[in-house]
Amino acid sequence: MAGLNVSIAFFFLVVGVCQVLRQLSKRLLSPGAYGCLARELAGSLQLCTSCLELRMLLEIGLWGGGFGPDVVLTLLFLLFVVHGASFDGASANPTISLQEFLLLESNLAATAAKLLAQGVGMGMGWAVTKLYWSWELTHFHLIQNLIASECSSSIHTSLHHAAFVEGTCSFFFHLVLLKLCQSHLMYRVPALAATVTFLTYTAVPFTGAFFNPALAAATTFHCSGSSFWDYVQVYWLGPLAGMLAALLLYQGNIPRLFQKNLLYSQKSKYKIPKARMVAQVEGDELQQKRKGEKSNSEPRA
């Protein structure tokens, strides 16, 4: 249990440091630079360090500490609630940034800056977590250091099935995100956290359940067992396809690419019966005719 307490303290420390980084950046940088660079970098750093520590607990905690996946999933839900409340609008996910670009909510330069910041933030998160593990504060970290050089691929199924799993997770995640984008933060954050927790619980045995290209690249691309192209298909192309499918289903089109709605009619929801419309037009004409006759029959001065 002491090892779990150290991990929880690490989570709190990471969130606190990233929050300080956000506040300093907001004061020192322009709103544009903060929104595209500093905010995404801090969010990606926070997300990557947290997920790496959780992944370590999931792999080692069952036989090294006596607690099962239920503990890790509970921590995952709580952490994503904290992330949603503290990210200050950052996505820390390339597919979300690309979705905003396709929805005309962000231009090309801002999107490229966000993707760059997310990559740098994930790389920093991986380096910080490796340094933290090297201190071997718990027996979990000692075991992790011993097996770190022998890490294996997170793909535990066929390549096509793995890409389908990551794409499906991304599809449902983005569909919920689009549905809740206008909701209050109080409702949106726990709903997204619950969605991520459920999808992770479902997909972990097959692919590790990343559905975040930057997070997957920082976490598992260096492990043996699969080629770089295999990782690209599963963890980059799969989530991207899932995001596009969710956007097309929700919007009926992709605004950046074409304006025509392919799935949903733009006609009015409430239709007026043709007979009633004709009767209404004839009634209006008759009323105007009577007013004209009345005005003509009035005596002139």
C-alpha positions as CSV (number, residue, x, y, z in Angstrom):
1,M,0.0,0.0,0.0
2,A,3.0,2.3,0.6
3,G,3.9,2.1,-3.1
4,L,0.4,3.1,-4.1
5,N,0.6,6.1,-1.7
6,V,3.8,7.2,-3.4
7,S,2.2,7.0,-6.8
8,I,-0.8,9.1,-5.6
9,A,1.6,11.7,-4.2
10,F,3.4,11.7,-7.6
11,F,0.1,12.4,-9.3
12,F,-0.6,15.4,-7.0
13,L,2.9,16.7,-7.5
14,V,2.7,16.5,-11.3
15,V,-0.7,18.3,-11.4
16,G,0.6,21.0,-9.1
17,V,3.7,21.6,-11.1
18,C,1.8,21.7,-14.4
19,Q,-0.8,24.1,-12.9
20,V,2.0,26.4,-11.8
21,L,3.5,26.2,-15.4
22,R,0.1,27.1,-16.8
23,Q,-0.3,30.1,-14.6
24,L,3.2,31.4,-15.3
25,S,2.7,31.0,-19.0
26,K,-0.6,32.8,-19.0
27,R,1.1,35.8,-17.4
28,L,4.2,35.8,-19.5
29,L,2.9,34.8,-23.0
30,S,0.3,36.2,-25.3
31,P,-3.1,34.5,-25.4
32,G,-2.3,32.9,-28.8
33,A,1.0,31.5,-27.7
34,Y,-0.4,30.3,-24.4
35,G,-3.4,28.6,-26.1
36,C,-1.4,26.9,-28.9
37,L,1.9,26.1,-27.1
38,A,2.2,26.4,-23.3
39,R,-1.3,25.1,-22.5
40,E,-0.9,22.1,-24.8
41,L,2.6,21.4,-23.6
42,A,1.6,21.4,-19.9
43,G,-1.5,19.3,-20.5
44,S,0.5,16.7,-22.5
45,L,3.2,16.6,-19.9
46,Q,0.6,16.0,-17.2
47,L,-1.3,13.4,-19.2
48,C,1.8,11.4,-20.2
49,T,3.4,11.2,-16.7
50,S,0.1,10.2,-15.2
51,C,-0.7,7.5,-17.8
52,L,2.8,6.1,-17.6
53,E,2.6,5.7,-13.8
54,L,-0.9,4.2,-14.1
55,R,0.4,1.8,-16.8
56,M,3.2,0.7,-14.4
57,L,0.7,0.1,-11.6
58,L,-1.6,-1.9,-13.9
59,E,1.2,-4.2,-15.1
60,I,3.0,-4.6,-11.7
61,G,0.4,-3.9,-9.1
62,L,-1.6,-7.1,-9.4
63,W,1.3,-9.4,-8.3
64,G,3.6,-6.8,-6.8
65,G,1.2,-5.0,-4.5
66,G,-1.9,-7.2,-4.3
67,F,-4.4,-4.8,-5.8
68,G,-6.2,-5.4,-9.1
69,P,-7.3,-3.4,-12.1
70,D,-10.3,-2.0,-10.2
71,V,-7.8,0.3,-8.2
72,V,-6.1,1.5,-11.4
73,L,-9.5,2.1,-13.1
74,T,-10.7,4.1,-10.2
75,L,-7.5,6.2,-10.2
76,L,-7.9,6.6,-14.0
77,F,-11.4,8.0,-13.6
78,L,-10.3,10.4,-10.8
79,L,-7.3,11.5,-12.7
80,F,-9.3,12.3,-15.9
81,V,-11.7,14.3,-13.8
82,V,-8.7,16.3,-12.5
83,H,-7.3,16.6,-16.0
84,G,-10.6,17.8,-17.4
85,A,-10.9,20.4,-14.6
86,S,-7.3,21.6,-14.8
87,F,-6.4,21.5,-18.5
88,D,-7.8,24.9,-19.1
89,G,-9.1,24.0,-22.6
90,A,-6.1,22.0,-23.7
91,S,-6.8,18.7,-25.5
92,A,-3.4,16.9,-25.2
93,N,-4.6,14.7,-28.0
94,P,-3.7,15.2,-31.7
95,T,-7.0,13.8,-33.0
96,I,-8.9,16.4,-31.0
97,S,-6.8,19.2,-32.4
98,L,-7.3,17.8,-35.9
99,Q,-11.1,17.6,-35.2
100,E,-11.1,21.3,-34.3
101,F,-9.2,22.1,-37.5
102,L,-11.8,20.2,-39.6
103,L,-14.6,22.0,-37.8
104,L,-13.1,25.3,-38.8
105,E,-12.5,26.1,-35.1
106,S,-8.7,26.4,-35.6
107,N,-6.5,27.4,-38.5
108,L,-3.6,25.5,-39.9
109,A,-0.8,27.4,-38.1
110,A,-2.5,27.0,-34.7
111,T,-3.2,23.3,-35.3
112,A,0.5,22.7,-36.3
113,A,1.6,24.5,-33.2
114,K,-0.7,22.4,-31.0
115,L,0.6,19.2,-32.5
116,L,4.2,20.2,-32.0
117,A,3.5,21.2,-28.3
118,Q,1.7,17.9,-27.7
119,G,4.7,15.9,-29.1
120,V,7.2,17.9,-27.0
121,G,5.0,17.6,-23.9
122,M,4.7,13.8,-24.3
123,G,8.4,13.5,-24.8
124,M,9.1,15.5,-21.7
125,G,6.6,13.5,-19.7
126,W,8.3,10.3,-20.7
127,A,11.7,11.7,-19.7
128,V,10.4,13.0,-16.3
129,T,8.8,9.7,-15.5
130,K,11.9,7.7,-16.4
131,L,13.9,9.9,-14.1
132,Y,11.4,9.5,-11.3
133,W,11.4,5.7,-11.7
134,S,15.2,5.7,-11.6
135,W,15.0,7.0,-8.0
136,E,13.4,3.6,-7.1
137,L,11.2,5.1,-4.3
138,T,9.1,1.9,-4.2
139,H,9.6,-1.7,-5.1
140,F,7.2,-1.1,-8.0
141,H,9.8,1.3,-9.6
142,L,12.6,-1.2,-8.9
143,I,10.8,-3.9,-10.8
144,Q,9.9,-1.4,-13.5
145,N,13.5,-0.5,-14.0
146,L,14.5,-4.1,-14.2
147,I,11.9,-4.9,-17.0
148,A,12.0,-1.5,-18.8
149,S,14.6,-2.6,-21.3
150,E,12.6,-5.7,-22.2
151,C,9.2,-3.9,-22.7
152,S,7.0,-5.6,-25.3
153,S,4.4,-4.3,-27.7
154,S,1.0,-3.5,-26.4
155,I,-0.6,-5.1,-29.4
156,H,-1.9,-8.4,-28.2
157,T,-4.2,-9.3,-31.2
158,S,-4.0,-9.3,-34.9
159,L,-3.0,-6.0,-36.6
160,H,-6.4,-5.4,-38.2
161,H,-8.3,-6.1,-35.1
162,A,-6.0,-3.9,-33.0
163,A,-6.5,-1.0,-35.5
164,F,-10.3,-1.6,-35.3
165,V,-10.2,-1.5,-31.5
166,E,-8.3,1.7,-31.3
167,G,-10.5,3.2,-34.0
168,T,-13.7,2.2,-32.2
169,C,-12.5,3.6,-28.9
170,S,-11.6,6.9,-30.7
171,F,-15.0,6.9,-32.5
172,F,-17.0,6.6,-29.2
173,F,-14.7,9.1,-27.4
174,H,-15.1,11.7,-30.1
175,L,-18.8,11.1,-30.4
176,V,-19.3,11.8,-26.7
177,L,-17.0,14.8,-26.9
178,L,-19.0,16.3,-29.8
179,K,-22.2,15.7,-28.0
180,L,-21.0,17.3,-24.8
181,C,-19.0,20.2,-26.3
182,Q,-21.7,22.7,-25.3
183,S,-22.4,21.2,-21.9
184,H,-21.4,22.7,-18.6
185,L,-18.0,21.7,-17.4
186,M,-19.6,20.1,-14.3
187,Y,-21.3,17.6,-16.5
188,R,-18.8,17.3,-19.4
189,V,-15.8,16.4,-17.3
190,P,-17.1,13.4,-15.3
191,A,-19.0,12.1,-18.5
192,L,-15.7,12.1,-20.5
193,A,-13.8,10.6,-17.6
194,A,-16.4,7.8,-17.3
195,T,-16.2,7.2,-21.1
196,V,-12.4,7.0,-21.1
197,T,-12.5,4.6,-18.1
198,F,-15.0,2.3,-19.7
199,L,-13.2,2.3,-23.1
200,T,-9.9,1.6,-21.3
201,Y,-11.4,-1.3,-19.4
202,T,-12.7,-2.8,-22.6
203,A,-9.7,-2.3,-24.8
204,V,-6.7,-2.7,-22.5
205,P,-6.3,-6.5,-23.1
206,F,-6.0,-5.9,-26.9
207,T,-4.1,-2.7,-27.5
208,G,-3.4,-1.0,-24.2
209,A,-6.3,1.5,-24.9
210,F,-4.4,4.6,-25.8
211,F,-6.6,6.2,-28.6
212,N,-4.2,9.1,-28.4
213,P,-1.5,9.1,-31.1
214,A,1.0,11.3,-29.1
215,L,0.5,9.3,-25.9
216,A,1.0,6.0,-27.7
217,A,4.1,7.2,-29.4
218,A,5.7,8.2,-26.1
219,T,4.6,5.1,-24.3
220,T,4.9,2.0,-26.6
221,F,6.5,2.9,-29.9
222,H,10.0,2.1,-28.5
223,C,9.0,-1.4,-27.3
224,S,9.9,-4.5,-29.3
225,G,7.4,-7.0,-30.8
226,S,5.9,-4.8,-33.5
227,S,7.3,-2.7,-36.3
228,F,7.0,1.1,-36.6
229,W,4.5,0.7,-39.4
230,D,2.4,-1.6,-37.2
231,Y,2.3,1.0,-34.5
232,V,1.4,3.7,-37.0
233,Q,-1.5,1.7,-38.4
234,V,-2.9,0.9,-34.9
235,Y,-2.2,4.0,-32.9
236,W,-2.2,6.7,-35.5
237,L,-4.4,5.7,-38.4
238,G,-6.9,3.8,-36.2
239,P,-7.8,6.8,-33.9
240,L,-7.7,9.2,-36.9
241,A,-10.3,7.0,-38.8
242,G,-12.4,6.8,-35.7
243,M,-12.4,10.6,-35.2
244,L,-13.4,11.1,-38.9
245,A,-16.2,8.6,-38.6
246,A,-17.6,10.2,-35.4
247,L,-17.4,13.7,-37.0
248,L,-19.2,12.6,-40.1
249,L,-21.9,10.8,-38.2
250,Y,-22.4,13.7,-35.8
251,Q,-22.2,16.6,-38.4
252,G,-23.2,14.8,-41.5
253,N,-20.3,16.5,-43.2
254,I,-16.7,17.6,-42.6
255,P,-16.8,21.5,-42.8
256,R,-13.1,21.9,-43.7
257,L,-13.5,19.5,-46.7
258,F,-17.0,20.0,-48.0
259,Q,-20.2,21.8,-46.9
260,K,-22.8,19.5,-48.3
261,N,-24.6,17.5,-45.6
262,L,-24.4,13.8,-46.7
263,L,-26.4,12.2,-44.0
264,Y,-29.1,14.6,-42.7
265,S,-31.7,16.7,-44.5
266,Q,-31.7,20.4,-43.9
267,K,-35.5,20.7,-44.2
268,S,-37.5,22.2,-41.5
269,K,-38.4,19.9,-38.7
270,Y,-42.0,21.1,-38.6
271,K,-44.0,20.8,-41.9
272,I,-47.2,22.7,-42.6
273,P,-49.8,20.7,-44.5
274,K,-50.3,21.9,-48.1
275,A,-54.0,22.3,-47.8
276,R,-53.7,24.4,-44.6
277,M,-51.0,26.6,-46.3
278,V,-53.3,27.2,-49.3
279,A,-56.2,28.1,-47.1
280,Q,-54.1,30.5,-45.1
281,V,-52.8,32.3,-48.2
282,E,-56.4,32.6,-49.6
283,G,-57.6,33.9,-46.2
284,D,-54.9,36.6,-46.2
285,E,-55.8,37.7,-49.7
286,L,-59.5,37.9,-48.8
287,Q,-58.7,39.9,-45.7
288,Q,-56.5,42.4,-47.7
289,K,-59.3,42.7,-50.3
290,R,-61.9,43.6,-47.7
291,K,-59.6,46.2,-46.2
292,G,-59.2,47.7,-49.6
293,E,-62.9,47.9,-50.3
294,K,-63.5,49.4,-46.8
295,S,-60.9,52.1,-47.5
296,N,-62.5,52.9,-50.9
297,S,-66.0,53.2,-49.4
298,E,-65.0,55.9,-46.8
299,P,-66.2,59.4,-47.7
300,R,-63.5,61.8,-48.9
301,A,-63.2,65.3,-47.4
